[in-house]
Amino acid sequence: MPIPRERQCSAVSRPSVSLPVLPGPRAVRRSKNGPRRAAVLVLVHVLIAVHIGVWFFSGMRTTISPLEPSEAMYTLNRGLVNAGFVLFVGAILSTAIFGRWFCGWACHIVALQDLCGWMMKRLGVRPRPFRTRLLPWATTILAVYMFLWPTIVREGVRPAAISLGVWERVRPFLGEHPPPVFRSTAAMGEFFKPDFTRTTDFWDTFPSWYVSIPFLLICGFATVYVLGNKGFCTYGCPYGGFFGPVDRVAPGRIRVNDSCEQCGHCTSVCTSNVRVHEEVRDYGMVVDPGCMKCLDCVSVCPNDALSFSFGRPAIGARPRVERPATRFVRRAADLTLRGEVAAGVLFLFLFYAYRGMLGQVPLLMAIGMAGIVVFLVVKAIEMLRSPSARFHTFQLRFKGRLRPAGAGLVGLVVVCLATAGWSATVHASDWIGRYLDGEITTPYERVFAAGYEPAPADKALAERAMAHLARAGLPRHGGVGWIDQPDHHRRIAWLAAVAGDWARAEEAMVRGIVAGARTKEDAPRDLLSGLVTVASIRGTGTEGAIARLRDVLALCPDSGTIRVMVAYGEMARGDARAAAEAARAAAEHRPADESVVVSSADVLLQTGNIPEARELLERASAGALKRSAAVRTVLGVAWAASGNAEGAIAAFRAALEIDPNAHSARQRLIDLLRALGREPEATALDKGSNRR
């Protein structure tokens, strides 16, 4: 069979290349460290299960805070020194000695990626790493954003914005931050507090299960299939943004002796996408910060030329050859420089679009999605520009003809980009609406004052802002997005009030109340108060406000807060019986809500139902609210109203035992002791409060 002309070799036109001749073909040995590392990673998951089990069998009350590096964010942002922070600091310090070992031997996401790689290998699929020069910087940027940016804002941006008088305008986009911390030892002592036990819901800082499962599938499996082994570690892991640079100064490294024959077995088994044989040839050690010290390369070397040992770190290492391949070949990416820039811009756009999509997609999942879609776009362009193209076992295009798999790839890319465009539109609409809201100068007190007339400029701004925010809302509210949080409707209600559109303001408040009632926080009290205020402005009075609250209650029948507001409204109208009924219903619907129980008892006390109020408070203090100082304080008031001074004193003292800073309980106890003629006790208690 003749060889086609374009595939023939010409000894005249092409120079010969001298290749090393090895002693003979040798099969790559199986790594002995693979099973060991798998056993360690399984043990990590067993310990995670034990940790969750301890919390569950303790009655879901108390356990060690999650041993997750992301918990360190709350240390720098909120001052909570937790177990995750200690783990992260320990991992970084040990990395400075042993190199980037934590990623390879202790990370649960790496375990999922390795499992995916093992499964694909069994199926005959060998993922090829997607090599770029710009996208790996995403891990460093992400690390700075997650762990350092809150401190930068608190210590630098916030003071500068305040001094320039623009803090109120930029605060909605930067979030709430405390005053600078690192300017005095006293401030640091007040800010950083131990938080090594989790006494609330163990899952408070984790996404829900219906988000966690797609997250694990995308970041643990899909990234490996599309981007290669350790794909998420390369392009999406913020912890790698710390471990990689620290690895450069670590004395512990993979090193080589003179027995190396450059057989390449080490590179063939490396699951960290490191070209080991080239690095040890050029530097005498592995300098790539992506090396996770799995030690597979050491295990399979046929000449035992590789070992893990301590010596000179990678930083400042000088190559042993004139043109090291690790600098000039491995860094040569799959894309041209122009393609790199385009891919980087697309990556940033996709990350912005996917993060928070549908109010669910977390930051790390958005990173993984963005990296996958960038690769799919690159592959689709490559397919359309080449007569033949494949991806793993799929023939995308053959001899200029698009195959079904190729058509499927194009369709998938179109869907991904269209979804990103829709999500970006929602994000941008919400951002623009909040920005225009910050431009409004009319003060809150003036808007809700009698006889308010909107200024033309602020009215126009408010209407524009409402249009953008409405576009980001639900389709049933006239939008194209998904945003349905109380704060979203609260902002629209405020803008409608600024524009003088009280009907729309009331409608937005009702939507915000309904959205809030769907959460465990119950209906937002400020929106309920605003609804009453708007009813007053519209001239319907107390009866109109109560009627509107009852309408909202029909939409949120389990809300204790709305029932409390109705109770206070009925009491203001003079209907003690209706007020007491509403208070009873509120406490019945929210027996573990401190605010609802206290308010319900207050209404019962004011309507003369003292024994019933006392019974309600005693039941609460013996049950879910036994650690509530507020409940004990009102119980003391109920005992005092019943004429039982000793019972009141006991309740007030119990409140102070729970919270020594409970000012109301302390003052009521002092007044009661003085009324009973027990001045020495009252004076001692008063002096104690002054010392505090």
C-alpha positions in Angstrom: 0.0 0.0 0.0 1.6 3.3 -1.1 2.2 6.0 1.6 0.4 9.3 0.8 2.8 12.0 -0.3 2.1 14.2 2.7 3.0 11.5 5.1 6.3 10.4 3.4 9.6 11.2 5.2 12.5 12.7 3.3 16.0 12.0 4.7 17.3 14.8 2.5 14.9 17.6 3.5 14.6 16.7 7.2 17.6 16.5 9.5 18.1 13.3 11.5 17.5 13.4 15.2 19.8 11.4 17.6 17.6 9.5 20.1 18.9 7.7 23.2 18.8 4.0 23.0 17.6 2.4 26.3 18.6 -1.2 27.4 15.2 -2.5 26.3 11.5 -1.9 26.6 10.2 -2.1 30.1 6.6 -2.0 31.2 5.7 0.8 33.7 5.4 -0.8 37.1 2.4 -0.3 39.3 2.8 2.3 42.0 3.1 0.9 45.5 2.0 4.3 46.9 -1.3 4.4 45.0 -3.1 1.9 47.4 -1.4 3.5 50.4 -2.6 6.9 49.5 -6.1 5.6 48.7 -6.3 4.0 52.1 -5.3 7.3 53.7 -7.9 9.2 51.7 -10.5 6.6 52.7 -9.5 7.2 56.3 -10.0 10.9 55.9 -13.6 10.3 54.8 -14.2 7.9 57.7 -13.0 10.6 60.1 -15.4 13.0 58.4 -18.2 10.6 59.0 -17.2 10.1 62.6 -17.2 13.9 63.1 -20.7 14.2 61.7 -21.8 11.2 63.8 -20.5 12.7 67.0 -22.6 15.8 66.3 -25.7 13.7 65.4 -25.6 11.4 68.4 -25.0 14.4 70.7 -28.5 15.4 69.9 -27.3 17.8 67.1 -26.1 20.2 69.8 -22.4 20.4 70.2 -19.3 19.2 68.4 -15.9 20.4 67.1 -16.4 23.1 64.4 -15.9 21.7 60.9 -12.3 20.8 60.0 -12.6 22.4 56.6 -10.0 25.0 55.4 -12.7 27.3 54.1 -13.7 27.9 57.7 -10.6 30.0 58.0 -12.5 32.7 56.1 -14.6 33.3 59.2 -11.4 33.9 61.3 -10.2 36.8 59.3 -13.6 38.1 58.4 -15.5 37.7 61.7 -12.7 37.0 64.1 -13.8 33.4 64.9 -10.7 31.3 65.5 -12.1 27.8 64.7 -10.8 24.3 64.1 -10.7 24.8 60.3 -8.4 27.8 60.7 -6.0 25.8 62.9 -6.0 22.9 60.3 -5.3 25.4 57.4 -2.5 27.1 59.2 -1.0 23.7 60.2 -1.2 22.5 56.6 0.5 25.7 55.3 3.3 25.4 57.8 3.9 21.8 57.1 3.9 22.5 53.4 6.8 24.9 54.0 8.7 21.9 55.2 7.5 18.8 53.3 6.1 20.5 50.2 2.5 20.3 48.9 1.6 17.0 50.6 -1.7 18.0 52.0 -3.4 18.1 48.6 -2.3 14.7 47.7 -2.8 12.9 51.0 -5.6 14.6 52.9 -8.0 16.5 50.5 -11.4 14.9 50.0 -11.8 16.6 46.6 -8.5 15.1 45.5 -9.9 11.7 46.6 -12.9 12.2 44.3 -10.7 13.3 41.4 -8.5 10.3 41.9 -11.5 8.0 42.0 -12.7 9.5 38.7 -9.3 9.1 37.1 -9.1 5.5 38.3 -12.6 4.7 36.9 -11.8 6.3 33.5 -8.5 4.4 33.3 -10.5 1.2 33.8 -12.7 2.3 30.9 -9.8 3.0 28.7 -10.1 6.8 28.9 -6.9 8.8 29.7 -7.7 12.4 30.3 -5.2 14.8 28.7 -4.4 17.9 30.8 -5.6 21.2 29.4 -2.5 23.4 29.7 -2.8 27.2 29.8 -0.6 30.0 31.1 -3.2 32.3 32.5 -6.0 30.2 33.9 -3.9 28.6 36.7 -3.7 32.1 38.2 -7.3 31.8 39.0 -6.4 29.8 42.1 -4.1 32.6 43.4 -6.7 35.3 42.7 -9.4 33.2 44.3 -7.2 32.6 47.4 -6.7 36.3 47.8 -10.4 37.0 47.4 -11.6 34.4 49.8 -9.1 34.8 52.6 -7.4 38.1 52.3 -9.9 40.5 50.6 -12.1 40.9 53.7 -9.1 42.0 55.7 -8.0 44.3 52.9 -11.4 45.9 52.9 -11.6 46.2 56.7 -8.1 47.5 57.2 -7.6 49.6 54.0 -10.6 50.1 51.8 -13.2 50.9 54.5 -11.1 53.6 56.2 -10.2 55.2 52.9 -13.8 55.2 51.7 -14.9 56.7 55.0 -12.3 59.5 54.8 -13.4 60.2 51.2 -17.0 60.2 52.1 -18.1 57.4 49.7 -18.4 54.5 52.1 -22.2 54.6 52.1 -22.2 54.3 48.3 -19.8 51.4 48.1 -20.9 49.5 51.2 -23.7 47.6 49.4 -21.1 46.1 47.1 -18.4 45.4 49.7 -20.6 44.1 52.5 -20.6 44.9 56.2 -17.2 45.0 57.9 -16.1 45.9 61.4 -13.7 48.7 62.1 -9.9 48.1 61.5 -8.6 45.4 63.8 -4.8 45.3 63.5 -4.2 48.9 64.7 -4.1 48.0 68.4 -3.6 44.9 70.6 -6.8 45.7 72.4 -8.8 45.7 69.2 -7.3 42.4 68.1 -8.2 40.9 71.5 -11.8 42.0 71.2 -12.0 40.8 67.6 -10.4 37.3 67.7 -12.4 34.9 69.8 -12.3 31.1 70.1 -15.0 29.2 68.2 -13.8 25.6 68.4 -17.3 24.1 69.0 -20.3 24.2 66.8 -23.4 24.6 69.0 -25.8 25.3 66.2 -26.6 23.5 63.0 -23.5 21.6 61.8 -24.4 22.5 58.2 -24.7 26.3 58.7 -21.7 27.1 56.5 -22.2 24.3 54.0 -24.5 24.3 50.9 -27.7 22.1 50.9 -27.5 18.5 49.7 -29.1 19.4 46.3 -26.2 21.8 45.7 -23.5 19.6 47.3 -24.2 16.6 45.0 -23.8 18.6 41.7 -20.8 20.4 43.3 -19.0 17.1 43.9 -19.9 15.7 40.5 -18.6 18.9 38.8 -15.5 19.6 40.9 -14.6 16.0 41.6 -15.5 14.2 38.4 -16.4 16.4 35.4 -13.2 18.6 35.8 -11.1 15.4 35.6 -12.9 14.2 32.5 -12.6 17.5 30.7 -9.5 19.3 32.1 -7.4 16.3 33.1 -6.2 14.7 36.3 -6.3 17.2 39.2 -8.2 19.6 36.9 -10.0 21.3 39.7 -6.7 21.6 41.7 -5.1 23.4 38.7 -7.8 25.8 37.9 -10.2 26.1 40.8 -8.8 25.3 44.2 -8.2 28.4 46.3 -6.2 26.5 48.9 -3.7 25.7 46.1 -3.3 29.4 45.7 -1.5 29.2 49.1 0.1 25.8 48.9 1.7 26.3 45.5 3.8 29.4 46.4 4.7 27.9 49.9 5.8 24.7 48.2 8.5 26.7 46.4 10.4 27.3 49.7 10.0 23.8 51.0 13.2 21.8 51.4 11.3 18.5 51.0 11.2 17.6 47.3 11.4 14.7 44.7 15.1 14.5 43.8 17.1 12.4 41.3 20.5 10.6 41.4 22.8 9.7 38.5 20.9 6.4 37.8 18.1 8.2 35.8 17.9 7.0 32.2 15.1 9.4 31.2 12.7 6.5 30.5 9.7 8.7 31.3 7.9 6.2 33.6 7.7 8.8 36.3 5.8 11.2 34.1 3.5 8.5 32.8 2.1 7.7 36.3 2.0 11.3 37.6 -1.6 12.3 38.3 -0.5 15.9 39.1 0.3 16.6 35.4 4.0 17.2 36.2 6.6 16.3 33.5 8.8 14.7 36.1 11.5 13.3 33.8 12.1 16.7 32.3 12.2 18.5 35.6 14.7 16.2 37.3 16.8 16.2 34.2 16.9 20.0 34.1 17.0 20.9 37.8 17.9 17.6 39.6 14.6 17.8 41.4 10.9 18.5 40.8 10.3 22.3 41.0 6.7 22.4 39.7 4.5 23.7 42.6 1.8 21.4 41.3 3.6 18.4 42.6 1.4 16.9 45.4 4.0 14.5 46.7 2.0 11.5 45.9 5.3 9.6 45.4 4.0 7.5 42.5 7.0 8.6 40.5 9.4 7.4 43.2 7.6 4.0 43.4 7.7 3.2 39.7 11.2 4.3 38.8 12.9 1.1 37.4 16.4 2.3 38.6 15.4 3.7 42.0 16.8 7.0 40.7 14.0 9.1 42.4 13.6 9.8 46.1 11.9 12.2 48.5 14.6 14.0 50.5 15.5 17.4 52.0 17.9 19.9 50.4 17.8 23.1 48.3 14.3 24.4 47.8 12.8 25.1 44.3 12.9 28.9 44.7 16.0 30.2 43.1 16.9 26.8 41.6 19.2 27.1 38.6 18.7 24.8 35.6 21.5 22.4 34.7 20.9 22.9 31.0 20.8 25.9 28.8 17.2 25.7 27.7 15.2 23.8 30.4 12.1 22.1 29.0 10.1 22.9 32.1 10.4 26.6 31.2 10.2 26.5 27.4 8.3 23.4 26.5 5.9 22.5 29.4 4.9 26.2 29.7 4.0 26.2 26.0 0.3 25.9 26.4 -2.5 24.5 24.2 -3.4 28.0 23.1 -1.7 31.0 21.5 -1.2 34.1 23.5 -4.2 35.7 21.9 -6.2 32.6 22.6 -5.0 32.7 26.2 -6.3 36.2 26.7 -9.6 35.4 25.1 -9.9 32.3 27.3 -9.1 34.3 30.4 -11.7 36.9 29.6 -14.3 34.2 28.9 -13.4 32.5 32.2 -13.9 35.7 34.2 -17.3 36.3 32.5 -18.4 32.7 33.1 -17.3 32.8 36.7 -19.3 36.1 37.2 -22.3 34.6 35.5 -22.4 31.2 37.2 -21.6 32.3 40.7 -24.9 32.6 42.6 -26.9 31.5 39.7 -30.5 30.6 40.8 -29.3 31.7 44.2 -27.6 28.4 44.7 -24.3 28.0 42.9 -21.4 28.5 45.4 -18.1 30.1 44.5 -16.0 27.0 44.0 -18.6 25.3 41.9 -18.8 28.4 39.7 -15.0 28.1 39.2 -15.3 24.5 38.2 -18.2 25.2 35.8 -16.3 28.2 34.2 -13.2 26.1 33.6 -15.2 23.3 32.0 -17.1 25.6 29.7 -13.9 27.4 28.6 -12.5 24.1 27.6 -15.7 23.1 25.7 -15.6 26.4 23.8 -11.9 25.9 22.9 -12.6 22.4 21.8 -15.6 23.4 19.7 -13.6 26.1 17.9 -10.8 23.6 17.3 -13.3 21.2 15.9 -14.8 23.7 13.5 -11.4 24.8 12.3 -10.0 21.3 11.7 -11.2 18.7 9.2 -10.9 15.9 11.9 -11.2 16.2 15.7 -11.7 13.9 18.6 -12.4 14.1 22.3 -11.5 11.0 24.3 -13.5 8.2 22.6 -15.8 10.6 20.7 -15.2 11.4 17.0 -16.4 15.0 16.7 -15.5 15.7 13.1 -14.1 13.4 10.4 -12.8 14.6 7.0 -14.7 17.8 7.2 -18.1 16.2 8.2 -19.6 16.9 11.6 -20.4 13.8 13.5 -23.3 13.4 16.0 -20.9 13.9 19.0 -19.6 17.1 17.4 -23.1 18.4 16.9 -23.9 17.5 20.5 -20.8 19.5 21.6 -21.9 22.6 19.7 -25.4 22.3 21.2 -23.9 22.0 24.7 -21.7 25.0 24.2 -24.7 27.1 23.0 -26.7 26.0 26.0 -23.9 26.8 28.4 -23.2 30.2 26.9 -26.9 31.1 26.7 -27.3 30.1 30.4 -24.3 32.2 31.3 -25.7 35.2 29.4 -29.0 34.9 31.1 -27.4 34.6 34.5 -25.1 37.5 33.8 -28.1 39.7 32.8 -29.8 38.9 36.1 -26.6 39.7 38.1 -26.0 42.9 36.1 -29.6 44.1 36.6 -29.4 43.5 40.3 -26.0 45.3 40.5 -27.2 48.3 38.5 -30.4 48.6 40.5 -28.4 48.6 43.8 -26.0 51.2 42.4 -28.7 53.6 41.3 -30.3 53.1 44.7 -27.1 54.4 46.3 -27.3 57.5 44.2 -30.6 58.6 45.8 -30.1 61.5 48.2 -33.6 61.8 49.8 -33.3 60.7 53.5 -35.5 58.0 54.9 -37.2 60.2 57.5 -38.4 62.6 54.8 -39.8 59.8 52.6 -42.0 58.5 55.4 -43.0 61.9 56.7 -46.5 63.3 56.2 -47.0 65.2 53.0 -44.0 63.8 51.2 -43.6 64.8 47.6 -40.8 63.1 45.6 -38.0 65.2 44.1 -38.0 64.8 40.3 -34.4 63.7 40.1 -34.7 61.1 42.8 -38.0 59.9 41.5 -36.4 59.2 38.1 -33.5 57.4 39.7 -35.9 55.3 41.8 -38.0 54.3 38.8 -34.9 53.3 36.9 -33.5 51.4 39.8 -36.9 49.6 40.3 -36.9 48.6 36.6 -33.5 46.9 36.9 -34.3 45.2 40.2 -37.6 44.0 38.9 -35.9 42.5 35.9 -33.7 40.4 38.2 -36.8 39.1 40.1 -39.1 36.2 39.5 -41.1 35.9 36.3 -44.3 36.0 38.2 -43.2 39.4 39.6 -42.4 40.7 36.1 -38.7 39.7 35.9 -36.6 37.2 34.1 -34.4 36.0 37.0 -34.7 34.2 40.3 -34.0 36.7 43.1 -36.8 36.5 45.7 -35.1 37.4 49.0 -36.6 39.8 51.6 -33.8 42.3 51.0 -34.6 42.4 47.3 -38.2 43.3 47.9 -37.2 45.6 50.8 -35.1 47.6 48.4 -37.9 47.8 45.8 -40.4 48.9 48.5 -38.0 51.7 49.5 -37.6 52.8 45.9 -41.3 52.8 45.3 -41.7 54.9 48.4 -39.1 57.4 47.1 -41.1 57.6 43.9 -44.3 58.1 45.8 -45.8 54.9 44.5 -47.3 53.6 47.9 -49.3 50.9 46.2 -46.2 49.3 44.7 -44.3 49.8 48.0 -47.0 47.9 49.9 -47.0 45.2 47.2 -43.2 44.8 47.5 -43.4 44.7 51.3 -45.9 41.9 51.1 -43.7 39.9 48.7 -40.7 40.4 51.1 -42.8 39.2 54.1 -43.9 36.1 52.2 -40.3 35.4 51.1 -39.0 35.9 54.7 -41.7 33.7 56.1 -40.5 30.8 54.0 -37.2 30.8 56.0 -36.6 29.8 59.6 -36.2 33.5 60.5 -39.9 34.0 60.0 -41.4 37.2 58.5 -39.1 40.2 58.7 -40.3 42.6 61.4 -39.1 45.7 59.7 -41.3 44.9 56.6 -44.3 44.3 58.8 -43.7 47.6 60.5 -43.3 49.2 57.1 -46.6 47.7 56.0 -48.3 49.3 59.0 -46.6 52.6 58.3 -47.7 52.6 54.6 -51.3 51.8 55.7 -51.2 54.8 57.9 -49.8 57.0 55.1 -52.5 55.8 52.8 -55.1 56.9 55.4 -56.6 53.5 56.3 -55.5 53.8 60.0 -55.1 51.0 62.5 -58.1 49.0 61.2 -56.7 49.1 57.7 -53.2 48.0 59.0 -54.7 45.1 60.9 -56.8 44.0 57.9 -53.6 44.1 55.7 -51.7 42.1 58.3 -54.5 39.5 58.3 -54.3 39.3 54.5 -50.6 38.6 54.7 -51.2 36.1 57.5 -53.4 34.2 55.1 -50.4 33.8 52.8 -48.0 32.9 55.7 -50.2 30.9 58.2 -47.3 29.6 60.2 -45.8 33.0 60.9 -45.6 33.8 64.6 -44.2 37.3 64.0 -47.3 38.4 61.9 -49.6 37.1 64.6 -47.7 39.1 67.2 -48.1 42.3 65.1 -51.8 41.6 64.7 -52.0 41.1 68.5 -50.3 44.5 69.2 -52.6 46.1 66.6 -55.8 44.6 68.2 -54.5 45.8 71.6 -53.9 49.3 70.2 -57.5 49.3 68.8 -58.7 48.3 72.3 -59.9 44.7 71.6 -58.1 42.8 74.4 -59.8 39.5 73.6 -58.7 39.5 69.9 -55.2 40.6 71.0 -54.9 37.7 73.5 -56.2 35.2 70.9 -53.6 36.4 68.4 -50.8 36.2 71.0 -51.8 32.6 71.9 -51.7 31.6 68.3 -48.3 33.3 67.8 -46.8 31.4 70.7 -48.3 28.1 69.5 -46.9 28.5 66.0 -43.4 29.6 67.1 -42.8 28.0 70.6 -39.0 28.1 70.1 -38.8 31.6 68.8 -37.6 33.8 71.7 -38.9 37.1 70.2 -42.3 35.6 69.5 -42.7 34.0 72.9 -41.6 37.1 74.8 -43.9 39.4 72.7 -46.8 37.0 73.1 -46.3 36.9 76.9 -46.1 40.7 76.9 -49.5 41.0 75.1 -51.0 38.5 77.5 -49.7 40.5 80.5 -51.0 43.8 79.2 -54.4 42.3 78.5 -54.7 40.9 82.0 -54.0 37.2 81.3 -51.2 37.0 83.8 -51.5 33.3 84.8 -51.6 32.3 81.2 -48.5 34.5 80.4 -46.6 33.0 83.3 -47.5 29.4 82.2 -46.3 30.2 78.7 -43.0 31.5 80.0 -42.4 28.7 82.4 -43.0 26.2 79.7 -40.6 28.0 77.3 -37.9 28.3 80.0 -38.1 24.6 80.8 -37.9 23.6 77.1 -36.3 25.1 74.0 -35.7 28.5 75.5 -34.1 27.4 78.8 -31.0 29.4 78.0 -32.9 32.6 77.2 -32.3 35.5 79.5 -35.1 37.5 77.9 -37.7 34.8 78.7 -36.5 34.6 82.3 -36.7 38.4 82.6 -40.4 38.5 81.4 -41.1 35.6 83.6 -39.9 37.7 86.5 -42.3 40.5 85.4 -45.1 38.0 85.3 -44.3 36.7 88.9 -44.2 40.3 90.1 -47.5 41.0 88.5 -48.9 38.0 90.3 -47.7 39.3 93.6 -45.0 36.7 94.1 -41.9 38.7 94.8 -39.7 35.7 95.6 -40.6 34.0 92.3 -39.8 37.3 90.5 -36.4 37.6 92.3 -35.5 34.0 91.4 -36.4 34.5 87.7 -34.4 37.7 87.5 -31.4 36.0 89.1 -31.7 33.1 86.7 -31.7 35.6 83.8 -28.4 37.1 85.1 -26.8 33.7 85.5 -27.5 33.0 81.8 -26.4 36.5 80.7 -24.6 38.7 83.3 -25.1 41.6 80.9 -28.9 41.4 80.9 -29.5 45.0 81.8 -33.2 44.8 82.0 -33.2 41.9 84.4 -30.6 43.5 86.6 -32.4 46.9 86.8 -35.8 45.2 87.5 -34.2 43.1 90.3 -32.5 46.1 91.9 -35.8 48.0 91.8 -37.7 45.1 93.3 -35.2 44.5 96.1 -35.3 48.2 97.0 -39.1 48.1 97.0 -38.9 45.2 99.4 -36.5 47.1 101.7 -33.5 44.9 100.9 -31.2 47.8 100.2 -27.9 46.1 100.9 -28.6 43.5 98.3 -29.8 46.1 95.8 -26.7 48.3 96.4 -24.3 45.3 96.0 -26.0 44.4 92.7 -25.9 48.0 91.6 -22.2 48.3 92.3 -21.6 45.1 90.4 -23.3 46.6 87.4 -21.3 49.8 87.6 -18.0 47.8 87.6 -19.2 46.1 84.4 
